[in-house]
Amino acid sequence: MSETYEIAEFYVTVEGDCAVCRFGEQEDFGDGTPQDAEGCFRAELADGRPLQGKRIVLDLSNKVGLSSRQVGALLAVHRATESQDKMKIEGVRPNVRSLFDLTKLDRFFAY
């Protein structure tokens, strides 16, 4: 049985030992900042919270491109999970992979 949460810009579905995160369809996330996403994920990874001990999988299969705000949100999640070394990205389309390669963001994410 899986549960879905909304955390910052992401919809997060907990499936076993994984938390699969997907961007919502909208491009406007209100007044939130990438730092808000980092704080939200840090809080949800804390003891007794739904994401504690879960591997974070960022599913980008629904994205053909990323806005600068979405890149910031990805980096925020990376910072929040960095000490746990439990984050990876799946479903990266060629356009997004090119963006990661050109901007050297590929160094931050496991595929």
N, C-alpha and C positions, 0 to 999 in steps of 0.2 A: 504494500500500500504506500503510495507516495503522497506527500503534502507539498503544496505550492505556497510560497511566500513572495511578497513584493518587498525588495530591499533596494533602496535608491533607484537606479535606472533599470534594474534587473528583475525578472521573474525567476525565482529560484525554486526548483523542484528537488526535494530530497528523495533520493532513490538508493536505498541501502546505505553503503558507506560513502556515497557521492552526493554532492549538492551541484546540480546542473543549473547553470545561470545562463539566461538568454535575455538579450535586450528586448524591450517592448517594441511594438511597431511604431509608436510615436517618436518624433525627433525632438520634441520640446518636453523637457523634464521639469519645467517650472523654474524656481529660483535655486535649486540645489546645485552644488558644486562637486567636482571630483573628490574634494576633501570630505564632503558629506558622505559620499559612497565609501570612502576609506573608513570613516568613523562607524558607519552602519555595519560594514562587514566585520570590523574589529569587535564590535559589540555582539554580533551574532555568532562569532567564533569563540566567545568567552565560555567559561565553565557554566554548564547548565542550560545553555542556549541551543536552539535547534541545529546549528551548524558545527557545534563543538566536535572535533575529531573527524570531521568529514573532509574528503578530498574535494577540492573546488574544480569543477570542469566548466569552462566558459565555452558555450556552444555558439559559434558565430555562423552557423549554416544558413541563418535567415538574413545575413547581411552581405550585400554586394559591395558595400563601401562603408566607411566609418567617418563620422564627423570628428572634429577636433575634441569636442566634448566627450564623445564616446571613447576616443583614445585615452583621454584623461581618466575616464571611469575605469577602463581596463588597467591602467597604471595604478590607480588607487586600490583596486582589488589586489593587484600584485603586491603593493606595499603592505596591505593588511594581512596578507597570507605569507609574506616572505619568510618569516621566522619558522613557519611550519613546512615550507617546501612542499606544499601539497596542491599546487595549482597547475593546470594545463589547459590548453586551448584546443578545441576540436572544431571541425567543420569550416576551416578557413578556406574561403574561396580565393581564386587567383588574384583578383583585384586587391583584396585585403592583404594577402601574402606579399604582393608587390609593395604595398604601403609599408608593411613591417620591414621588408628588406631594405627599401630606400631610406627609411628613417632610423634604421638600426634597432628597431624595437624587437626584432627577432631574437636579440640577445636576452631579453627579459622573459620570454615565454617558451614553454615546452609545448611541442605539437604532438 
